[in-house]
Amino acid sequence: MKWRLAFSTLCDKNVPPKLKGKFYRVVVRPTLLYGAKYWPVKSSQVQKMKVAKMRMLKWMCGRTRRDRIRNEVIRDKVGVASVEDKMQESRLRWFGHVKRRSIDAPVRRCERSTMASLRRGRGRPKKY
């Protein structure tokens, strides 16, 4: 939704690529990675995030897949880091907070739901 609201500005050819990258880093990427530090991330989900991000960056630069430009070149042009690095950075930051917490600290509601999801459900297991 944030991408669609900002689409006219981000895809404007008169706006410099570095400014588009800054706007992307401030508005679009936090929305894309909201809550990523709590997810049990699968490689297929990471791949989908990478594809969505690169499609957005290519639209911002006015490029298509037919232009056959490498992803690293587009990322450098806009000045944006990869999604995998940012996901790992946020997860490690969250892990640091959890590790520093005392053992007898109360468990928050979101952590309870995570612990409840670790219990085994009834019936046939899901196919992943």
ChimeraX attribute file (.defattr): number of C-alpha atoms within 10 A of each C-alpha:
attribute: neighborCount
match mode: 1-to-1
recipient: residues
	/A:1	9
	/A:2	12
	/A:3	16
	/A:4	10
	/A:5	9
	/A:6	14
	/A:7	14
	/A:8	11
	/A:9	15
	/A:10	25
	/A:11	18
	/A:12	15
	/A:13	12
	/A:14	8
	/A:15	12
	/A:16	13
	/A:17	21
	/A:18	14
	/A:19	13
	/A:20	21
	/A:21	23
	/A:22	14
	/A:23	15
	/A:24	24
	/A:25	15
	/A:26	11
	/A:27	14
	/A:28	19
	/A:29	17
	/A:30	13
	/A:31	14
	/A:32	16
	/A:33	14
	/A:34	11
	/A:35	12
	/A:36	15
	/A:37	18
	/A:38	14
	/A:39	11
	/A:40	8
	/A:41	11
	/A:42	9
	/A:43	8
	/A:44	9
	/A:45	11
	/A:46	14
	/A:47	13
	/A:48	11
	/A:49	16
	/A:50	15
	/A:51	13
	/A:52	13
	/A:53	18
	/A:54	18
	/A:55	16
	/A:56	18
	/A:57	25
	/A:58	19
	/A:59	15
	/A:60	24
	/A:61	21
	/A:62	13
	/A:63	14
	/A:64	12
	/A:65	9
	/A:66	6
	/A:67	9
	/A:68	8
	/A:69	12
	/A:70	9
	/A:71	14
	/A:72	14
	/A:73	10
	/A:74	18
	/A:75	17
	/A:76	13
	/A:77	14
	/A:78	21
	/A:79	17
	/A:80	18
	/A:81	13
	/A:82	13
	/A:83	20
	/A:84	12
	/A:85	10
	/A:86	16
	/A:87	19
	/A:88	13
	/A:89	13
	/A:90	16
	/A:91	17
	/A:92	13
	/A:93	13
	/A:94	13
	/A:95	14
	/A:96	11
	/A:97	10
	/A:98	11
	/A:99	10
	/A:100	8
	/A:101	11
	/A:102	8
	/A:103	9
	/A:104	6
	/A:105	7
	/A:106	8
	/A:107	9
	/A:108	8
	/A:109	9
	/A:110	10
	/A:111	11
	/A:112	11
	/A:113	10
	/A:114	13
	/A:115	10
	/A:116	11
	/A:117	10
	/A:118	9
	/A:119	8
	/A:120	8
	/A:121	10
	/A:122	6
	/A:123	6
	/A:124	6
	/A:125	8
	/A:126	6
	/A:127	4
	/A:128	4
